């Protein structure tokens, strides 16, 4: 299965394992909860989906790479303890608590979250001295004499032998006590994740046209070469930072993340073209409805790969703007009750309430960070809330009103929503003039906007006439309808 299917499977399994009966006992006893074993090539996202699952289920996550552990750190250190059996006193060996088990207890204590996932990576690459104890742990969920706390589901991951010479194959007895999930690299599954993470448009555009370059792992006469999902994501991050500082992105940078020589050269060439398209076709003129005849002529007669690259660039730009509108909307919806509460108070009481609301958002960040379950989106969302209340407090201390600040932001959101919708209409108008209403490029644009969750939510609310005109089926879900109702109900205080 692909990584998206694996994520859903694990999420469903964890949810089932954490179900309780009327007495508060787990429906599936702890000893019957089979550990999950993800096995697949390196860099396809096995580790990344763990934090997503923990965040979505509001549980904790403790992660360990087992290649870093010795028998002593995993099982605990031995010590001598005196015990009495009948009339005989003897000295026996005991073990301190495993570092791994202790970390689970620390996480529960510091985060206040008592259920979670214990994720052990590189599980089939443990040292020779630790291997027997690891088999025992997978069967009985015990390191030494210390068991994994109830409410913690064990998920493990490893690479097949062809990717790692240190791999040890599990015996049938062990495998029969696990849920084994083979995972394969799959671009469409990764694309949804990459879009949500807002990966660089050049990376997404290149892979859209070169899907075979998404994942490679080969042994050549010159050594091992590899291209992984992890590599593309990390390259995207560094490119964005380089561009902010106006530094050069070239093959010397790309090869630090992508090792296949052919892919390096092809992506470097595409990146140069990507930047050329930005300037040559004046994307801003397309969005503002100032499309020139020269641009129409140049784009319509361009090679196919160039036309698709331009389409991807334009889609990426408008989706980013739609996403910003939705982020503002989510923040304003959440803070509305708090703003009403502060607005109904006076003086020091109002300031104290404002501090308390900001502290609540800070607490979400700190506790979920400690639990390993804070997504990037949730972190950004709560930081925006903190920033709002900080701005409100400064305004109130100067004699201003938190209600006025909130209402200004609502008005700004409405204005920005209208602006982005107008730019969307201009985009479709420009695409039709350049490529035609029934062109492959128009189909690509409609597909990108339909399948992107943020874009489909935005368009389902604001009902772009151009979008509906060019899409045979408008795919919207329950969340889109819910969003529409929320925005319509977002009135001034």
RODO-455474 format. One record per residue (C-alpha): chain; residue number from 1; z, x, y. Coordinates in Angstrom, 3 decimals. Example, Ala and Ser with C-alpha at 12.3 -4.5 7.8 and 13.67 -1.06 7.14 Angstrom:
! RODO-455474
- A, 1, 7.800, 12.300, -4.500
- A, 2, 7.140, 13.670, -1.060
***
This chain:
! RODO-455474
- A, 1, 0.000, 0.000, 0.000
- A, 2, -0.337, 1.072, 3.631
- A, 3, 2.586, 1.943, 5.876
- A, 4, 2.667, -1.496, 7.545
- A, 5, 2.874, -3.245, 4.176
- A, 6, 5.553, -0.776, 3.081
- A, 7, 7.566, -1.495, 6.218
- A, 8, 7.475, -5.249, 5.613
- A, 9, 8.377, -4.773, 1.966
- A, 10, 11.376, -2.587, 2.812
- A, 11, 12.487, -4.937, 5.564
- A, 12, 12.387, -7.906, 3.182
- A, 13, 14.250, -5.937, 0.514
- A, 14, 16.999, -4.847, 2.917
- A, 15, 17.367, -8.427, 4.154
- A, 16, 17.718, -9.634, 0.554
- A, 17, 20.274, -6.933, -0.284
- A, 18, 22.411, -7.902, 2.729
- A, 19, 22.543, -11.627, 1.908
- A, 20, 26.043, -12.903, 1.107
- A, 21, 27.436, -15.858, -0.775
- A, 22, 29.974, -18.401, 0.478
- A, 23, 32.815, -15.950, -0.221
- A, 24, 31.288, -13.091, 1.743
- A, 25, 30.183, -11.125, -1.304
- A, 26, 26.684, -9.660, -1.508
- A, 27, 24.413, -11.891, -3.578
- A, 28, 22.989, -8.841, -5.307
- A, 29, 25.962, -6.633, -6.327
- A, 30, 25.949, -3.131, -4.856
- A, 31, 25.414, -1.511, -8.242
- A, 32, 22.315, -3.672, -8.802
- A, 33, 20.726, -2.864, -5.440
- A, 34, 17.996, -0.471, -6.471
- A, 35, 17.342, 2.377, -4.008
- A, 36, 13.863, 2.305, -2.512
- A, 37, 11.666, 5.371, -3.028
- A, 38, 8.712, 5.786, -0.668
- A, 39, 6.266, 8.361, -1.946
- A, 40, 3.212, 9.426, 0.024
- A, 41, 1.465, 12.218, 1.880
- A, 42, 3.313, 13.896, 4.772
- A, 43, 2.939, 12.632, 8.322
- A, 44, 1.839, 9.051, 7.608
- A, 45, 4.879, 7.421, 9.213
- A, 46, 7.429, 7.063, 6.398
- A, 47, 10.276, 8.218, 8.625
- A, 48, 9.092, 6.350, 11.725
- A, 49, 9.279, 2.910, 10.120
- A, 50, 12.973, 3.338, 9.282
- A, 51, 14.138, 3.150, 12.897
- A, 52, 11.801, 0.187, 13.457
- A, 53, 13.332, -1.706, 10.537
- A, 54, 16.882, -0.929, 11.659
- A, 55, 16.102, -2.073, 15.201
- A, 56, 14.431, -5.296, 14.080
- A, 57, 17.281, -6.179, 11.692
- A, 58, 20.003, -5.072, 14.181
- A, 59, 21.580, -2.754, 11.621
- A, 60, 22.402, 0.957, 11.728
- A, 61, 20.424, 3.918, 10.417
- A, 62, 21.653, 7.277, 9.140
- A, 63, 18.917, 9.777, 8.277
- A, 64, 19.099, 13.062, 6.388
- A, 65, 16.506, 15.526, 5.167
- A, 66, 17.707, 16.579, 1.734
- A, 67, 15.937, 19.949, 1.861
- A, 68, 18.624, 21.063, 4.329
- A, 69, 21.518, 20.306, 2.010
- A, 70, 23.388, 22.374, -0.534
- A, 71, 25.518, 21.003, -3.321
- A, 72, 28.632, 21.655, -1.221
- A, 73, 27.458, 19.772, 1.882
- A, 74, 26.208, 16.790, -0.111
- A, 75, 29.137, 16.493, -2.531
- A, 76, 31.943, 17.955, -0.418
- A, 77, 34.042, 21.075, -0.888
- A, 78, 36.424, 21.485, -3.838
- A, 79, 40.185, 21.732, -3.384
- A, 80, 43.175, 21.874, -5.734
- A, 81, 45.408, 18.848, -6.008
- A, 82, 48.559, 18.418, -8.071
- A, 83, 48.876, 15.227, -10.135
- A, 84, 51.408, 13.938, -12.632
- A, 85, 50.448, 12.343, -15.959
- A, 86, 53.578, 10.963, -17.598
- A, 87, 56.034, 13.851, -17.510
- A, 88, 53.380, 16.509, -17.078
- A, 89, 52.298, 17.893, -13.688
- A, 90, 48.894, 19.532, -13.552
- A, 91, 46.550, 20.921, -10.942
- A, 92, 43.062, 19.459, -10.820
- A, 93, 39.936, 19.906, -8.747
- A, 94, 39.129, 17.251, -6.125
- A, 95, 36.347, 17.134, -3.539
- A, 96, 36.379, 16.452, 0.152
- A, 97, 34.140, 13.643, 1.390
- A, 98, 30.434, 14.336, 1.389
- A, 99, 28.979, 15.132, 4.805
- A, 100, 26.406, 12.380, 4.216
- A, 101, 28.950, 9.701, 3.312
- A, 102, 31.212, 10.792, 6.180
- A, 103, 28.286, 10.388, 8.577
- A, 104, 27.867, 6.771, 7.466
- A, 105, 31.534, 6.050, 8.199
- A, 106, 31.300, 7.841, 11.568
- A, 107, 28.291, 5.735, 12.507
- A, 108, 30.075, 2.508, 11.620
- A, 109, 33.143, 3.484, 13.627
- A, 110, 31.287, 4.668, 16.729
- A, 111, 28.592, 1.980, 16.846
- A, 112, 30.595, -0.995, 15.628
- A, 113, 27.778, -1.842, 13.192
- A, 114, 28.955, -2.033, 9.584
- A, 115, 25.665, -2.532, 7.743
- A, 116, 22.691, -0.254, 7.690
- A, 117, 20.183, 1.974, 5.941
- A, 118, 20.991, 5.396, 4.537
- A, 119, 17.635, 7.155, 4.613
- A, 120, 17.277, 10.344, 2.584
- A, 121, 13.995, 12.161, 3.200
- A, 122, 12.418, 14.796, 0.932
- A, 123, 14.554, 13.379, -1.864
- A, 124, 12.466, 14.992, -4.602
- A, 125, 12.691, 18.472, -3.042
- A, 126, 16.429, 19.101, -3.338
- A, 127, 17.756, 22.465, -4.466
- A, 128, 18.226, 23.216, -8.141
- A, 129, 22.029, 23.100, -7.826
- A, 130, 21.973, 19.712, -6.103
- A, 131, 19.360, 18.057, -8.322
- A, 132, 21.721, 16.746, -11.067
- A, 133, 24.085, 15.299, -8.463
- A, 134, 21.148, 13.656, -6.676
- A, 135, 20.099, 11.916, -9.884
- A, 136, 23.646, 10.660, -10.283
- A, 137, 23.665, 9.435, -6.683
- A, 138, 20.429, 7.473, -7.118
- A, 139, 21.812, 5.793, -10.220
- A, 140, 25.390, 5.113, -9.096
- A, 141, 25.331, 5.538, -5.253
- A, 142, 28.148, 8.079, -5.420
- A, 143, 28.414, 11.640, -4.087
- A, 144, 31.310, 13.298, -5.875
- A, 145, 34.002, 10.609, -5.868
- A, 146, 32.857, 8.928, -2.684
- A, 147, 30.555, 5.904, -2.826
- A, 148, 28.169, 4.643, -0.169
- A, 149, 30.011, 1.867, 1.720
- A, 150, 29.137, -1.726, 0.893
- A, 151, 26.451, -3.071, 3.183
- A, 152, 24.450, 0.153, 3.237
- A, 153, 21.046, 0.145, 1.569
- A, 154, 19.633, 3.402, 0.244
- A, 155, 16.023, 4.189, 1.141
- A, 156, 14.497, 7.510, 0.141
- A, 157, 11.163, 9.224, 0.691
- A, 158, 9.242, 12.139, -0.721
- A, 159, 5.841, 13.769, -1.024
- A, 160, 3.667, 13.936, -4.154
- A, 161, 3.574, 17.337, -5.943
- A, 162, 0.141, 18.211, -4.545
- A, 163, 1.609, 18.438, -1.050
- A, 164, 4.783, 20.338, -1.840
- A, 165, 5.376, 22.945, -4.551
- A, 166, 9.138, 22.320, -4.397
- A, 167, 8.798, 18.753, -5.701
- A, 168, 10.822, 17.855, -8.788
- A, 169, 9.665, 14.852, -10.757
- A, 170, 12.290, 12.227, -11.555
- A, 171, 12.861, 11.229, -15.156
- A, 172, 12.255, 7.711, -16.451
- A, 173, 15.970, 6.878, -16.433
- A, 174, 16.130, 7.539, -12.686
- A, 175, 12.833, 5.879, -11.819
- A, 176, 13.846, 2.781, -13.765
- A, 177, 16.755, 2.349, -11.347
- A, 178, 14.607, 2.606, -8.208
- A, 179, 11.975, 0.546, -6.388
- A, 180, 9.041, 2.963, -6.153
- A, 181, 6.529, 2.341, -3.343
- A, 182, 3.403, 4.534, -3.190
- A, 183, 2.113, 4.696, 0.401
- A, 184, -1.344, 5.756, 1.557
- A, 185, -2.675, 6.736, 4.981
- A, 186, -4.407, 3.758, 6.567
- A, 187, -5.890, 3.774, 10.074
- A, 188, -5.891, 0.001, 10.784
- A, 189, -2.187, -0.215, 9.913
- A, 190, -1.376, 2.783, 12.102
- A, 191, -3.510, 1.494, 14.972
- A, 192, -1.188, -1.462, 15.587
- A, 193, 1.772, 0.916, 15.784
- A, 194, -0.118, 3.342, 18.035
- A, 195, -1.145, 0.553, 20.396
- A, 196, 2.458, -0.616, 20.739
- A, 197, 3.517, 2.967, 21.439
- A, 198, 0.803, 3.191, 24.122
- A, 199, -0.836, 6.301, 22.721
- A, 200, -3.360, 8.047, 24.927
- A, 201, -6.689, 6.273, 25.287
- A, 202, -8.635, 9.380, 24.306
- A, 203, -6.796, 9.584, 20.969
- A, 204, -7.308, 5.887, 20.241
- A, 205, -10.949, 5.928, 21.339
- A, 206, -11.750, 8.994, 19.261
- A, 207, -10.145, 7.611, 16.110
- A, 208, -11.800, 4.230, 16.580
- A, 209, -15.168, 5.967, 16.341
- A, 210, -14.065, 8.628, 13.827
- A, 211, -11.783, 6.853, 11.360
- A, 212, -12.415, 9.537, 8.730
- A, 213, -10.646, 11.999, 11.037
- A, 214, -7.409, 10.007, 11.048
- A, 215, -5.881, 11.766, 8.052
- A, 216, -6.913, 14.872, 6.143
- A, 217, -5.072, 17.333, 3.930
- A, 218, -7.194, 20.011, 2.283
- A, 219, -6.906, 23.483, 0.842
- A, 220, -9.750, 25.755, 1.893
- A, 221, -10.596, 29.427, 1.453
- A, 222, -8.720, 30.054, 4.704
- A, 223, -5.576, 28.153, 3.718
- A, 224, -4.262, 24.608, 4.145
- A, 225, -5.631, 22.336, 6.860
- A, 226, -4.199, 18.978, 7.767
- A, 227, -4.589, 16.109, 10.204
- A, 228, -1.787, 13.536, 10.176
- A, 229, -0.675, 10.406, 12.002
- A, 230, 2.332, 12.353, 13.235
- A, 231, 0.029, 15.011, 14.636
- A, 232, -2.057, 12.472, 16.566
- A, 233, 1.044, 10.850, 18.055
- A, 234, 2.556, 14.166, 19.132
- A, 235, -0.785, 15.305, 20.566
- A, 236, -1.013, 12.065, 22.541
- A, 237, 2.419, 12.661, 24.074
- A, 238, 1.643, 16.222, 25.146
- A, 239, -1.753, 15.258, 26.596
- A, 240, -0.104, 12.654, 28.831
- A, 241, 2.392, 15.215, 30.114
- A, 242, -0.324, 17.829, 30.670
- A, 243, -2.344, 15.335, 32.681
- A, 244, 0.648, 14.470, 34.852
- A, 245, 1.032, 18.169, 35.710
- A, 246, -2.749, 18.590, 36.068
- A, 247, -2.848, 21.183, 33.275
- A, 248, -5.885, 21.850, 31.097
- A, 249, -6.191, 20.195, 27.700
- A, 250, -8.391, 22.319, 25.433
- A, 251, -8.798, 23.477, 21.840
- A, 252, -5.889, 25.919, 22.183
- A, 253, -3.546, 22.986, 22.761
- A, 254, -5.154, 20.620, 20.260
- A, 255, -4.947, 23.131, 17.394
- A, 256, -1.153, 23.149, 17.701
- A, 257, -1.146, 19.571, 16.388
- A, 258, -4.445, 19.245, 14.490
- A, 259, -5.416, 22.100, 12.155
- A, 260, -8.796, 20.976, 10.835
- A, 261, -11.369, 23.050, 12.741
- A, 262, -14.093, 20.393, 12.729
- A, 263, -11.721, 17.694, 13.996
- A, 264, -10.385, 20.003, 16.703
- A, 265, -13.843, 20.653, 18.115
- A, 266, -14.921, 17.027, 17.866
- A, 267, -11.817, 15.719, 19.609
- A, 268, -11.997, 18.384, 22.330
- A, 269, -15.590, 17.344, 23.046
- A, 270, -14.633, 13.650, 23.045
- A, 271, -11.696, 14.268, 25.397
- A, 272, -14.006, 15.946, 27.893
- A, 273, -16.407, 12.998, 27.688
- A, 274, -13.516, 10.539, 28.033
- A, 275, -12.557, 12.080, 31.369
- A, 276, -16.192, 12.207, 32.395
- A, 277, -16.547, 8.465, 31.774
- A, 278, -13.559, 7.739, 34.013
- A, 279, -15.283, 9.374, 36.958
- A, 280, -18.905, 8.608, 36.165
- A, 281, -18.525, 4.879, 35.605
- A, 282, -15.831, 4.230, 38.232
- A, 283, -13.611, 1.991, 36.128
- A, 284, -11.696, 0.786, 39.161
- A, 285, -14.909, -0.573, 40.681
- A, 286, -15.471, -2.637, 37.511
- A, 287, -11.960, -4.137, 37.686
- A, 288, -12.232, -4.918, 41.386
- A, 289, -15.631, -6.603, 41.071
- A, 290, -17.522, -3.882, 42.954
- A, 291, -19.819, -2.924, 40.098
- A, 292, -22.844, -1.005, 41.398
- A, 293, -26.399, -1.216, 40.093
- A, 294, -26.290, 2.518, 39.348
- A, 295, -23.259, 2.054, 37.105
- A, 296, -24.921, -0.838, 35.283
- A, 297, -28.057, 1.187, 34.708
- A, 298, -26.220, 4.340, 33.570
- A, 299, -23.818, 2.545, 31.201
- A, 300, -26.364, 0.182, 29.664
- A, 301, -28.701, 3.066, 28.797
- A, 302, -25.954, 5.382, 27.502
- A, 303, -25.738, 6.410, 23.816
- A, 304, -23.812, 4.084, 21.492
- A, 305, -20.744, 6.336, 21.203
- A, 306, -20.541, 6.612, 24.981
- A, 307, -20.810, 2.841, 25.404
- A, 308, -18.027, 2.233, 22.892
- A, 309, -15.870, 4.913, 24.486
- A, 310, -16.253, 3.230, 27.874
- A, 311, -15.335, -0.115, 26.326
- A, 312, -12.222, 1.395, 24.764
- A, 313, -11.222, 2.988, 28.048
- A, 314, -11.533, -0.314, 29.932
- A, 315, -9.619, -2.234, 27.239
- A, 316, -6.845, 0.352, 27.262
- A, 317, -6.473, 0.119, 31.044
- A, 318, -6.243, -3.685, 31.223
- A, 319, -3.882, -3.916, 28.226
- A, 320, -1.537, -1.458, 29.930
- A, 321, -1.446, -3.671, 33.032
- A, 322, -0.841, -6.797, 30.939
- A, 323, 2.003, -5.040, 29.148
- A, 324, 3.677, -4.190, 32.457
- A, 325, 3.598, -7.865, 33.473
- A, 326, 5.230, -8.881, 30.188
- A, 327, 7.950, -6.242, 30.546
- A, 328, 8.834, -7.606, 33.990
- A, 329, 8.868, -11.128, 32.596
- A, 330, 11.205, -10.257, 29.711
- A, 331, 13.610, -8.510, 32.043
- A, 332, 13.721, -11.367, 34.565
- A, 333, 14.253, -13.985, 31.855
- A, 334, 17.192, -12.052, 30.405
- A, 335, 18.980, -11.340, 33.700
- A, 336, 18.615, -14.847, 35.166
- A, 337, 21.971, -16.186, 33.802
- A, 338, 23.768, -13.058, 35.003
- A, 339, 22.209, -13.284, 38.461
- A, 340, 23.298, -16.938, 38.700
- A, 341, 26.846, -15.951, 37.779
- A, 342, 27.005, -13.195, 40.400
- A, 343, 25.380, -15.386, 43.053
- A, 344, 28.134, -17.963, 42.521
- A, 345, 30.847, -15.411, 43.299
- A, 346, 31.950, -13.674, 46.480
- A, 347, 33.035, -10.231, 47.609
- A, 348, 34.702, -7.929, 45.106
- A, 349, 34.391, -10.436, 42.275
- A, 350, 30.591, -10.450, 42.655
- A, 351, 30.494, -6.639, 42.682
- A, 352, 32.702, -6.465, 39.582
- A, 353, 30.448, -8.916, 37.739
- A, 354, 27.418, -6.835, 38.705
- A, 355, 29.061, -3.692, 37.313
- A, 356, 29.995, -5.539, 34.123
- A, 357, 26.428, -6.723, 33.586
- A, 358, 25.075, -3.205, 34.090
- A, 359, 27.734, -1.818, 31.733
- A, 360, 26.755, -4.356, 29.069
- A, 361, 23.175, -3.050, 29.091
- A, 362, 24.454, 0.548, 29.012
- A, 363, 26.622, -0.327, 26.015
- A, 364, 23.620, -1.697, 24.120
- A, 365, 21.839, 1.608, 24.735
- A, 366, 24.773, 3.810, 23.695
- A, 367, 25.802, 1.827, 20.614
- A, 368, 22.297, 1.341, 19.274
- A, 369, 21.486, 4.975, 19.990
- A, 370, 24.516, 6.021, 17.965
- A, 371, 23.479, 3.595, 15.230
- A, 372, 19.987, 5.106, 15.163
- A, 373, 18.513, 1.655, 15.760
- A, 374, 17.339, 1.755, 19.383
- A, 375, 13.589, 1.344, 19.770
- A, 376, 11.736, 2.865, 22.713
- A, 377, 10.899, -0.607, 24.004
- A, 378, 14.504, -1.791, 23.825
- A, 379, 15.726, 1.359, 25.519
- A, 380, 13.266, 0.925, 28.376
- A, 381, 14.113, -2.786, 28.663
- A, 382, 17.845, -2.170, 29.031
- A, 383, 17.346, 0.713, 31.449
- A, 384, 15.321, -1.619, 33.663
- A, 385, 18.226, -4.076, 33.587
- A, 386, 20.671, -1.328, 34.577
- A, 387, 18.385, -0.300, 37.417
- A, 388, 18.152, -3.895, 38.677
- A, 389, 21.930, -4.335, 38.840
- A, 390, 22.357, -0.954, 40.500
- A, 391, 19.821, -1.961, 43.144
- A, 392, 21.521, -5.348, 43.514
- A, 393, 24.947, -3.800, 44.009
- A, 394, 23.685, -1.450, 46.722
- A, 395, 22.020, -4.405, 48.426
- A, 396, 25.151, -6.554, 48.203
- A, 397, 27.342, -3.780, 49.593
- A, 398, 25.035, -3.764, 52.626
- A, 399, 25.386, -7.511, 53.113
- A, 400, 22.342, -8.577, 51.091
- A, 401, 22.014, -11.127, 48.298
- A, 402, 21.355, -10.589, 44.592
- A, 403, 19.630, -13.982, 44.510
- A, 404, 17.169, -12.883, 47.189
- A, 405, 16.434, -9.700, 45.233
- A, 406, 15.803, -11.696, 42.070
- A, 407, 13.569, -14.193, 43.863
- A, 408, 11.534, -11.365, 45.387
- A, 409, 10.959, -9.925, 41.932
- A, 410, 9.913, -13.338, 40.584
- A, 411, 7.437, -13.683, 43.445
- A, 412, 6.178, -10.148, 42.806
- A, 413, 5.717, -10.975, 39.110
- A, 414, 3.652, -14.040, 39.919
- A, 415, 1.528, -12.071, 42.355
- A, 416, 0.994, -9.291, 39.828
- A, 417, 0.146, -11.797, 37.090
- A, 418, -2.548, -13.293, 39.316
- A, 419, -3.867, -9.827, 40.174
- A, 420, -4.138, -8.756, 36.527
- A, 421, -5.824, -12.043, 35.601
- A, 422, -8.369, -11.546, 38.394
- A, 423, -9.034, -8.003, 37.164
- A, 424, -9.510, -9.375, 33.647
- A, 425, -12.115, -11.821, 34.914
- A, 426, -13.899, -8.991, 36.745
- A, 427, -13.797, -6.879, 33.576
- A, 428, -15.572, -9.525, 31.527
- A, 429, -18.064, -10.133, 34.307
- A, 430, -18.798, -6.412, 34.488
- A, 431, -19.102, -6.035, 30.726
- A, 432, -21.554, -8.942, 30.609
- A, 433, -23.685, -7.408, 33.363
- A, 434, -23.711, -3.992, 31.691
- A, 435, -24.000, -4.806, 28.001
- A, 436, -24.710, -8.519, 27.700
- A, 437, -22.622, -11.507, 26.632
- A, 438, -23.354, -11.112, 22.912
- A, 439, -23.325, -7.328, 22.703
- A, 440, -21.319, -5.252, 20.236
- A, 441, -19.394, -3.833, 23.178
- A, 442, -18.299, -7.309, 24.265
- A, 443, -17.258, -8.055, 20.693
- A, 444, -15.179, -4.876, 20.626
- A, 445, -13.459, -5.800, 23.897
- A, 446, -12.628, -9.331, 22.761
- A, 447, -11.351, -8.032, 19.428
- A, 448, -9.104, -5.439, 21.089
- A, 449, -7.576, -8.025, 23.410
- A, 450, -7.167, -10.580, 20.630
- A, 451, -5.451, -8.263, 18.180
- A, 452, -3.165, -6.561, 20.690
- A, 453, 0.143, -8.543, 20.788
- A, 454, 0.758, -7.982, 24.500
- A, 455, -2.795, -8.823, 25.524
- A, 456, -2.930, -11.968, 23.389
- A, 457, 0.421, -13.143, 24.812
- A, 458, -0.750, -12.568, 28.372
- A, 459, -4.099, -14.273, 27.840
- A, 460, -2.602, -17.239, 26.018
- A, 461, -0.429, -17.939, 29.058
- A, 462, -2.905, -17.396, 31.871
- A, 463, -5.955, -18.769, 30.059
- A, 464, -8.674, -16.438, 31.226
- A, 465, -11.854, -18.491, 31.328
- A, 466, -13.978, -15.416, 30.690
- A, 467, -11.922, -14.435, 27.664
- A, 468, -12.108, -17.912, 26.153
- A, 469, -15.812, -18.012, 26.829
- A, 470, -16.423, -14.830, 24.864
- A, 471, -14.037, -15.436, 21.979
- A, 472, -14.952, -17.873, 19.239
- A, 473, -11.360, -18.217, 18.077
- A, 474, -8.373, -17.576, 20.303
- A, 475, -5.670, -16.275, 17.962
- A, 476, -2.282, -16.955, 19.437
- A, 477, 1.039, -17.365, 17.693
- A, 478, 4.323, -19.106, 18.255
- A, 479, 5.547, -16.275, 20.467
- A, 480, 2.639, -16.755, 22.860
- A, 481, 3.437, -20.451, 23.278
- A, 482, 7.101, -19.634, 23.759
- A, 483, 6.179, -17.079, 26.412
- A, 484, 4.060, -19.652, 28.249
- A, 485, 6.961, -22.076, 28.453
- A, 486, 9.357, -19.356, 29.625
- A, 487, 7.117, -18.187, 32.461
- A, 488, 6.476, -21.739, 33.628
- A, 489, 10.239, -22.339, 33.669
- A, 490, 10.930, -19.140, 35.610
- A, 491, 11.728, -20.807, 38.925
- A, 492, 13.440, -19.292, 41.908
- A, 493, 17.216, -19.593, 42.051
***
